[in-house]
Amino acid sequence: MLSYLFMVVFLIPVCLLTNYWWLIHSLMFLFSFVFMVSFCSYSDLTLVGYYFGVDFYSFMLILLSFWICCLMITASSSIYFFCYHSNFFVFIVLLLLIMLFCSFSSLNLLSFYIFFESSLIPTLFLILGWGYQPERLQAGIYLIFYTLVASLPLLLVLFKINDLFNTLYYPLLFDFGSFYFLFYVFSIFAFLVKMPIFLFHLWLPKAHVEAPISGSMILAGILLKLGGYGIFRLMSVISYMGLSFNYFFLSLSLFGGVVISFVCFRQVDLKSLIAYSSVAHMSLVICGLLTMNWWGCMGSLSLMVGHGLCSSGLFCLSNIIYERLGSRSLLINKGMINLMPSMSIWWFLLSSSNMAAPPSLNLLGEFSLLNSIISWSFYMIFLLIFLSFFSAVYTLYMYSYSQHGLYYSGVYTCSLGYLREYHLLFLHWFPLNLLCLKGDYFYF
């Protein structure tokens, strides 16, 4: 475990050298492949050592973190070309990767909490340093305060549990007596705000709209998954309380997903639409985890990985249009099939994955989550029908509105993508559809 961490840590001094952007980029891809082929067995917490451990669930999320961080550097080449402090940018990305690596492989609740919260700081730097509009300051404050206020009570409860048990090691935790209810409420609340659940989702669209492309990719790709990972880890401890109270969060989340789908129809900003669709997808993941069965947990993992790749790819596409036209408004970005015909196929492929069409990993995840939620309560089928239908509707709205129609006469006649952009989109779409063919990995 420590060897992979050291691989990333030793890249940090290279950031200080000028014109070594390409070297760091290539080495990060190399590390991704090394980590990908290193996983030996699926038994519980196989790669344990030096206070860290990786089991199957965290392995997939760490691999996703590696992959998205590599693609963030690919997508942000304008920072390198225009010399917007490119060395500092790569340093922030590596720092974020280390935080995510540690939080997904922690075996101790306190260390998980510390890395979970400290991953916010590099994200805040990304939004404040390389964001677009002056409102990015407000978006950064929203991001910090929503997540910190929600998770500070959890820290106090963790101190108290450590006082009682003298350990916060995951497998040794059990019923906490009178602190049990408090632990349930505060831990669930901290992770649900991070996901984010409906009613506490306001920070997400703001942060996405103000963030640069790299900030949006890491937010959609990884940071939303930290909450799901935390719930998965703690569900075994709080399962008794979960049987009594999960129905409330489950119903709220599913109802919120339907409401957010309606909100998606009203968006004219491309990034805002994709950000709200993330909230709708995450509501399904929350429901799957809170049903506390095998279908739900493994379905939530496959949907988290699928959504991380798909949503990140859609943000890349919206950024490609933004770099050409200087606007993300759907009112201006009409008729893109005339302006950038070669990009239209990528819009189609990633939009179809977003609405869980085969052969994407999202389809696999949504099938198992439907199974898990309907087996928990048959009445949920009515909300799930609406959620699946509207998911397809707002994705079609986004695709048809941006690709068809008369395009704005103030732009050029035709614009081609760079090879870098096609490479970037291919590396989002290919694993997303390849992993579906090996679905038994998720349900072994």
Backbone torsions as a table, in degrees:
resi	resn	phi	psi	omega
1	MET	NA	-47.5	-174.5
2	LEU	-65.6	-29.1	-178.5
3	SER	-63.2	-39.4	179.0
4	TYR	-68.3	-37.7	178.8
5	LEU	-63.9	-42.1	179.9
6	PHE	-65.5	-33.7	177.7
7	MET	-56.5	-43.4	-178.4
8	VAL	-74.2	-41.1	-177.6
9	VAL	-60.9	-38.9	-177.5
10	PHE	-76.3	-5.4	172.2
11	LEU	-78.9	-20.5	-174.0
12	ILE	-60.6	-44.0	178.0
13	PRO	-60.5	-26.5	179.9
14	VAL	-67.7	-25.8	178.5
15	CYS	-60.9	-28.7	-175.6
16	LEU	-73.7	-19.4	179.4
17	LEU	-81.6	143.8	178.9
18	THR	-81.4	151.5	176.6
19	ASN	59.2	31.2	175.2
20	TYR	-112.7	19.8	178.5
21	TRP	-54.8	-47.4	-176.7
22	TRP	-63.4	-35.4	-178.0
23	LEU	-67.8	-46.3	179.0
24	ILE	-61.1	-42.4	-179.0
25	HIS	-60.0	-47.1	-178.7
26	SER	-66.5	-41.2	-179.3
27	LEU	-66.3	-34.5	178.3
28	MET	-66.1	-39.2	175.1
29	PHE	-63.7	-39.9	178.6
30	LEU	-61.1	-44.4	179.2
31	PHE	-61.4	-38.9	179.1
32	SER	-58.3	-45.4	-177.9
33	PHE	-70.0	-38.0	177.9
34	VAL	-61.8	-44.6	-179.8
35	PHE	-66.7	-36.2	-177.6
36	MET	-62.1	-42.7	-175.0
37	VAL	-90.2	0.2	-173.1
38	SER	-88.5	-11.2	-172.0
39	PHE	-75.5	123.6	-168.1
40	CYS	-96.3	-41.6	-172.0
41	SER	-147.2	162.1	-177.3
42	TYR	-99.1	7.3	-178.8
43	SER	-69.4	172.0	-169.5
44	ASP	-67.6	127.6	174.0
45	LEU	47.5	64.2	-173.2
46	THR	-72.7	-46.5	-173.7
47	LEU	-90.5	66.1	-174.8
48	VAL	-93.7	138.6	175.2
49	GLY	171.1	139.8	177.0
50	TYR	53.8	54.9	175.7
51	TYR	66.0	7.8	177.3
52	PHE	-124.5	156.9	177.9
53	GLY	-158.4	149.3	179.7
54	VAL	-128.0	123.4	169.1
55	ASP	-109.2	-169.3	-171.8
56	PHE	-63.2	-43.0	-176.0
57	TYR	-61.4	-47.6	-177.8
58	SER	-75.2	-28.0	177.2
59	PHE	-58.4	-46.3	-179.1
60	MET	-62.3	-40.4	-176.8
61	LEU	-74.4	-32.8	176.6
62	ILE	-68.8	-40.0	178.5
63	LEU	-63.0	-40.7	176.5
64	LEU	-62.0	-39.4	178.7
65	SER	-62.4	-46.3	177.8
66	PHE	-56.4	-48.0	-173.7
67	TRP	-65.1	-47.5	-177.7
68	ILE	-66.0	-36.8	179.4
69	CYS	-66.1	-37.0	174.8
70	CYS	-62.2	-44.5	-176.7
71	LEU	-71.1	-27.6	175.6
72	MET	-60.0	-41.7	-179.3
73	ILE	-69.0	-37.0	176.3
74	THR	-61.8	-43.0	-174.5
75	ALA	-72.2	-25.4	-172.4
76	SER	-98.8	32.4	-175.5
77	SER	-67.0	-19.5	177.8
78	SER	-63.1	-30.5	176.4
79	ILE	-62.5	-37.4	-179.9
80	TYR	-74.0	-43.9	-176.3
81	PHE	-66.6	-37.9	-178.4
82	PHE	-95.3	6.7	176.1
83	CYS	55.6	45.8	175.2
84	TYR	-84.3	67.2	179.6
85	HIS	51.8	54.4	-172.7
86	SER	-65.3	-33.1	179.9
87	ASN	-65.4	-42.7	179.3
88	PHE	-65.9	-35.8	179.0
89	PHE	-61.8	-46.4	-179.7
90	VAL	-65.2	-36.8	177.0
91	PHE	-60.0	-44.0	179.0
92	ILE	-62.2	-42.1	-179.8
93	VAL	-63.5	-43.2	179.6
94	LEU	-66.0	-38.9	178.3
95	LEU	-62.0	-43.8	178.9
96	LEU	-62.3	-41.3	179.4
97	LEU	-62.7	-40.4	179.1
98	ILE	-64.3	-43.4	178.7
99	MET	-60.1	-44.5	-178.5
100	LEU	-67.4	-41.9	178.6
101	PHE	-57.7	-46.7	-178.4
102	CYS	-68.2	-39.1	-176.8
103	SER	-71.1	-33.8	178.9
104	PHE	-77.0	-17.6	-178.0
105	SER	-111.1	9.0	-179.1
106	SER	-69.6	143.0	174.1
107	LEU	-106.8	-1.2	-175.9
108	ASN	-120.6	136.1	-175.3
109	LEU	-63.6	-37.8	-177.4
110	LEU	-69.1	-42.7	179.4
111	SER	-66.0	-35.7	175.5
112	PHE	-61.5	-44.1	-179.3
113	TYR	-61.6	-43.7	-176.6
114	ILE	-63.7	-46.5	-178.8
115	PHE	-71.7	-33.8	177.2
116	PHE	-58.3	-44.7	-179.4
117	GLU	-77.9	-36.6	-175.0
118	SER	-73.5	-15.1	175.0
119	SER	-67.7	-16.1	178.0
120	LEU	-69.9	-30.7	-171.2
121	ILE	-68.0	-50.5	175.2
122	PRO	-60.4	-34.7	178.3
123	THR	-63.7	-41.4	177.9
124	LEU	-61.7	-42.0	177.8
125	PHE	-61.8	-39.5	178.5
126	LEU	-61.9	-44.9	-177.8
127	ILE	-68.2	-45.3	-176.4
128	LEU	-74.1	-34.5	-174.1
129	GLY	-83.6	-39.6	-173.5
130	TRP	-121.2	14.5	179.5
131	GLY	-71.5	175.2	-172.8
132	TYR	-98.0	-58.1	-170.9
133	GLN	-94.0	163.0	177.3
134	PRO	-63.0	-21.5	-178.8
135	GLU	-71.2	-1.4	-177.0
136	ARG	-62.6	-26.3	177.8
137	LEU	-64.5	-46.1	178.6
138	GLN	-63.1	-40.6	179.8
139	ALA	-63.1	-40.6	178.6
140	GLY	-63.7	-40.5	179.3
141	ILE	-66.4	-40.8	175.9
142	TYR	-56.5	-48.9	-177.2
143	LEU	-58.3	-48.6	-176.0
144	ILE	-66.9	-47.5	-172.1
145	PHE	-72.1	-40.2	177.6
146	TYR	-57.4	-49.7	-173.4
147	THR	-75.6	-36.2	-179.4
148	LEU	-71.0	-44.9	-178.9
149	VAL	-62.7	-36.4	-179.1
150	ALA	-70.6	-31.1	-171.5
151	SER	-104.2	-7.3	178.0
152	LEU	-64.0	-40.9	176.4
153	PRO	-58.2	-33.6	178.7
154	LEU	-61.4	-38.7	-179.7
155	LEU	-61.6	-42.2	-179.7
156	LEU	-64.5	-41.3	178.7
157	VAL	-65.6	-37.5	178.5
158	LEU	-62.3	-41.1	177.8
159	PHE	-60.5	-41.9	-178.1
160	LYS	-66.7	-40.6	179.6
161	ILE	-65.2	-40.3	178.0
162	ASN	-62.8	-35.3	177.9
163	ASP	-65.0	-38.7	-178.1
164	LEU	-77.3	-43.8	-169.5
165	PHE	-103.0	-17.0	-175.4
166	ASN	62.1	20.4	174.1
167	THR	-157.7	151.2	172.4
168	LEU	-127.4	23.2	-179.6
169	TYR	-71.9	126.0	-173.3
170	TYR	-44.3	-57.2	-171.5
171	PRO	-67.6	-14.6	-177.7
172	LEU	-93.5	-2.8	-177.2
173	LEU	-81.2	144.5	176.0
174	PHE	-151.0	-159.3	-174.3
175	ASP	-55.3	127.8	-174.7
176	PHE	-98.5	18.3	179.1
177	GLY	63.7	-130.3	-173.7
178	SER	-72.1	-17.3	179.5
179	PHE	-86.8	-1.8	-173.5
180	TYR	-62.0	-47.1	-178.5
181	PHE	-65.5	-43.1	179.1
182	LEU	-61.6	-42.9	-179.9
183	PHE	-61.6	-43.0	179.4
184	TYR	-60.0	-52.8	-174.4
185	VAL	-62.9	-48.3	-174.0
186	PHE	-71.4	-37.5	-179.5
187	SER	-69.9	-44.0	179.0
188	ILE	-61.8	-43.2	-177.2
189	PHE	-63.3	-44.3	-179.4
190	ALA	-59.8	-43.6	-175.6
191	PHE	-78.0	-32.4	-179.0
192	LEU	-70.4	-34.5	177.9
193	VAL	-67.7	-33.0	179.2
194	LYS	-71.5	-26.3	-172.1
195	MET	-64.9	-45.5	-5.1
196	PRO	-101.3	151.1	175.9
197	ILE	-82.4	156.5	176.8
198	PHE	-56.3	143.7	-175.5
199	LEU	86.6	-21.3	176.9
200	PHE	-122.3	26.5	-172.7
201	HIS	-98.4	2.8	-168.6
202	LEU	-63.8	-29.8	-178.2
203	TRP	-68.8	-26.2	-171.3
204	LEU	-69.2	-54.1	179.6
205	PRO	-61.1	-37.6	178.6
206	LYS	-60.7	-48.9	-178.2
207	ALA	-63.2	-39.5	-178.7
208	HIS	-65.9	-44.2	-175.1
209	VAL	-67.2	-35.8	-177.5
210	GLU	-86.2	-20.6	-173.9
211	ALA	-74.6	153.6	170.0
212	PRO	-69.9	177.0	-176.3
213	ILE	-60.6	-39.7	-179.5
214	SER	-64.5	-39.3	178.1
215	GLY	-63.4	-42.2	178.9
216	SER	-64.8	-40.1	-178.3
217	MET	-64.3	-43.9	-177.2
218	ILE	-73.3	-34.2	177.8
219	LEU	-63.8	-50.9	-177.0
220	ALA	-72.8	-37.3	-172.6
221	GLY	-76.5	-44.9	-170.2
222	ILE	-121.0	-47.2	-168.2
223	LEU	-64.2	-29.8	176.3
224	LEU	-69.7	-24.0	-176.1
225	LYS	-80.2	-17.0	179.7
226	LEU	-61.3	-39.6	178.9
227	GLY	-63.5	-43.9	179.3
228	GLY	-63.5	-40.1	178.9
229	TYR	-64.3	-41.0	178.4
230	GLY	-62.7	-43.1	178.6
231	ILE	-63.0	-42.6	-179.5
232	PHE	-59.9	-42.9	-178.5
233	ARG	-67.1	-36.9	-173.1
234	LEU	-92.1	-12.1	-175.7
235	MET	-60.4	-32.5	180.0
236	SER	-67.1	-30.2	-178.8
237	VAL	-78.4	-40.7	-172.4
238	ILE	-105.6	27.6	-175.6
239	SER	-65.6	-33.7	-178.5
240	TYR	-65.3	-45.5	175.9
241	MET	-66.1	-36.2	-179.1
242	GLY	-59.1	-37.1	179.4
243	LEU	-62.3	-30.5	-177.2
244	SER	-87.2	-36.2	-168.1
245	PHE	-118.6	-8.3	-176.5
246	ASN	-62.2	-26.1	-176.0
247	TYR	-59.1	-32.2	-178.1
248	PHE	-66.4	-51.1	-178.2
249	PHE	-67.4	-34.0	-179.7
250	LEU	-65.1	-46.9	-178.8
251	SER	-66.6	-42.2	-179.5
252	LEU	-61.8	-43.0	-176.5
253	SER	-65.6	-44.5	-177.4
254	LEU	-69.7	-41.5	176.7
255	PHE	-62.5	-41.9	179.3
256	GLY	-62.4	-37.1	178.7
257	GLY	-60.5	-39.8	179.1
258	VAL	-67.5	-42.5	-179.7
259	VAL	-63.3	-43.2	-179.3
260	ILE	-64.4	-32.8	176.6
261	SER	-61.5	-37.8	175.8
262	PHE	-66.7	-37.4	179.2
263	VAL	-62.1	-35.6	-179.4
264	CYS	-59.8	-34.4	-178.5
265	PHE	-64.1	-25.2	-172.2
266	ARG	-90.7	-3.5	-174.4
267	GLN	-81.2	138.1	173.1
268	VAL	-110.2	-12.2	176.6
269	ASP	-90.6	125.5	-176.6
270	LEU	-57.8	-46.4	-177.3
271	LYS	-64.1	-40.0	-179.8
272	SER	-63.1	-40.0	179.5
273	LEU	-63.5	-45.2	-178.9
274	ILE	-66.7	-35.8	179.8
275	ALA	-65.6	-44.0	178.6
276	TYR	-66.3	-33.5	178.9
277	SER	-66.9	-29.0	175.1
278	SER	-61.4	-40.9	179.8
279	VAL	-62.4	-40.7	179.7
280	ALA	-64.0	-42.1	179.6
281	HIS	-67.7	-40.2	-178.8
282	MET	-66.6	-26.8	178.5
283	SER	-63.3	-35.3	176.1
284	LEU	-65.6	-41.9	-179.5
285	VAL	-62.5	-44.0	178.4
286	ILE	-57.8	-46.6	-178.8
287	CYS	-61.2	-43.1	-179.6
288	GLY	-60.9	-42.0	-179.2
289	LEU	-69.1	-37.5	-175.7
290	LEU	-77.3	-15.4	174.9
291	THR	-73.3	-16.7	173.2
292	MET	60.1	34.4	172.3
293	ASN	-121.1	171.6	-171.7
294	TRP	-64.5	-43.3	177.9
295	TRP	-56.7	-43.7	-176.6
296	GLY	-65.3	-45.0	-176.8
297	CYS	-67.3	-45.7	-178.3
298	MET	-74.0	-33.7	175.4
299	GLY	-64.8	-38.6	179.4
300	SER	-66.5	-35.9	177.4
301	LEU	-64.2	-47.1	-177.2
302	SER	-68.5	-34.2	177.5
303	LEU	-71.4	-34.0	178.5
304	MET	-65.0	-43.9	179.3
305	VAL	-67.2	-44.9	-180.0
306	GLY	-62.1	-45.3	-179.3
307	HIS	-66.8	-36.5	179.3
308	GLY	-59.4	-43.0	-179.7
309	LEU	-74.1	-43.1	-173.6
310	CYS	-70.1	-47.2	-177.9
311	SER	-65.8	-40.5	178.3
312	SER	-61.6	-41.0	178.1
313	GLY	-64.0	-39.1	178.5
314	LEU	-66.2	-37.6	176.6
315	PHE	-64.1	-36.9	176.8
316	CYS	-61.9	-41.9	179.9
317	LEU	-63.9	-43.1	179.9
318	SER	-65.6	-32.7	178.6
319	ASN	-70.3	-34.8	178.3
320	ILE	-62.0	-42.3	176.8
321	ILE	-66.2	-40.7	-178.1
322	TYR	-62.7	-38.3	179.4
323	GLU	-67.6	-29.8	179.3
324	ARG	-80.1	-47.0	-169.3
325	LEU	-106.1	-12.0	-179.6
326	GLY	72.0	17.6	179.2
327	SER	-149.2	148.4	175.7
328	ARG	-111.0	6.4	-176.4
329	SER	-72.6	134.4	178.8
330	LEU	-68.1	-19.0	-179.9
331	LEU	-72.2	-27.8	178.9
332	ILE	-96.0	-36.5	-175.5
333	ASN	-85.0	46.6	176.9
334	LYS	-92.1	157.4	173.4
335	GLY	65.3	32.3	-178.2
336	MET	-64.6	-19.2	-179.5
337	ILE	-67.4	-24.7	175.9
338	ASN	-80.2	-37.4	-174.8
339	LEU	-81.6	-46.9	-178.6
340	MET	-127.8	73.4	-174.5
341	PRO	-60.4	-33.5	-176.7
342	SER	-71.5	-24.5	178.9
343	MET	-78.8	-19.5	-174.4
344	SER	-62.4	-35.4	179.1
345	ILE	-65.6	-35.2	179.2
346	TRP	-72.4	-36.3	173.6
347	TRP	-59.2	-43.6	-178.2
348	PHE	-64.2	-47.5	-176.1
349	LEU	-63.2	-44.7	-177.2
350	LEU	-76.0	-31.9	175.9
351	SER	-66.1	-40.9	-179.9
352	SER	-65.1	-36.3	176.3
353	SER	-66.9	-35.0	-178.9
354	ASN	-65.7	-32.0	178.0
355	MET	-93.8	18.8	175.2
356	ALA	59.1	48.4	173.0
357	ALA	-88.2	149.7	176.5
358	PRO	-67.3	152.5	1.7
359	PRO	-101.0	52.5	-175.8
360	SER	-91.1	159.6	-179.9
361	LEU	-66.1	-26.8	178.7
362	ASN	-60.6	-35.5	179.6
363	LEU	-62.8	-45.6	179.4
364	LEU	-59.3	-47.1	-179.5
365	GLY	-63.4	-44.7	-176.3
366	GLU	-69.0	-35.8	176.7
367	PHE	-59.6	-48.6	-176.9
368	SER	-70.6	-32.0	177.1
369	LEU	-69.9	-36.8	174.7
370	LEU	-60.6	-45.5	177.1
371	ASN	-54.7	-49.8	-172.9
372	SER	-67.9	-41.8	-176.1
373	ILE	-72.7	-39.0	-179.5
374	ILE	-70.8	-32.7	177.0
375	SER	-69.4	-24.5	177.8
376	TRP	-76.3	-44.9	175.6
377	SER	-154.3	125.4	-175.7
378	PHE	-66.5	-28.6	-175.6
379	TYR	-67.5	-17.7	180.0
380	MET	-67.9	-13.5	-176.3
381	ILE	-61.2	-30.0	-177.7
382	PHE	-68.2	-41.5	177.1
383	LEU	-69.4	-37.0	-178.2
384	LEU	-66.5	-34.5	177.0
385	ILE	-59.9	-49.0	-179.3
386	PHE	-62.9	-42.6	-176.7
387	LEU	-62.4	-46.6	-179.2
388	SER	-66.0	-41.1	-178.0
389	PHE	-65.6	-48.8	-176.8
390	PHE	-69.6	-27.4	175.5
391	SER	-59.7	-43.2	177.3
392	ALA	-67.8	-37.6	-175.2
393	VAL	-65.9	-48.5	-176.5
394	TYR	-72.5	-25.5	175.6
395	THR	-70.3	-40.7	176.6
396	LEU	-65.2	-39.1	177.8
397	TYR	-59.7	-45.6	-179.3
398	MET	-63.7	-45.9	-176.7
399	TYR	-66.5	-51.2	-173.7
400	SER	-69.6	-36.7	-178.4
401	TYR	-68.3	-37.0	-176.9
402	SER	-82.3	-30.7	-173.0
403	GLN	-93.6	-29.7	-174.8
404	HIS	-108.3	171.3	180.0
405	GLY	99.0	177.8	179.7
406	LEU	-83.1	128.3	-178.4
407	TYR	-89.8	156.5	-174.7
408	TYR	-57.8	126.7	-171.3
409	SER	-72.7	-10.4	-179.0
410	GLY	-79.8	-5.5	-178.6
411	VAL	-100.3	172.7	-175.5
412	TYR	-70.4	175.7	-176.9
413	THR	-79.1	-35.9	-178.2
414	CYS	-153.9	146.3	179.7
415	SER	-143.2	128.2	179.7
416	LEU	-98.4	156.8	175.2
417	GLY	-82.1	160.5	173.2
418	TYR	-82.7	161.1	176.4
419	LEU	-59.9	-38.2	178.6
420	ARG	-56.8	-39.6	-177.3
421	GLU	-70.7	-40.0	177.9
422	TYR	-66.2	-38.4	178.4
423	HIS	-62.7	-44.5	179.8
424	LEU	-60.7	-45.9	-177.8
425	LEU	-70.0	-36.1	178.4
426	PHE	-63.9	-39.9	-178.5
427	LEU	-73.2	-14.5	169.6
428	HIS	-82.8	-45.1	-170.1
429	TRP	-79.0	-36.8	-173.4
430	PHE	-64.0	-51.9	178.3
431	PRO	-63.8	-32.1	-179.3
432	LEU	-60.5	-37.4	-178.6
433	ASN	-95.8	-21.8	178.7
434	LEU	-73.7	-38.9	-176.7
435	LEU	-65.3	-25.6	179.5
436	CYS	-64.1	-31.3	-178.9
437	LEU	-71.0	-19.1	179.8
438	LYS	-115.0	46.4	-175.7
439	GLY	-63.9	-22.0	-179.3
440	ASP	-65.9	-19.2	174.4
441	TYR	-60.2	-35.8	-177.1
442	PHE	-81.6	-18.5	-175.4
443	TYR	-127.1	33.8	-175.1
444	PHE	-62.6	NA	NA
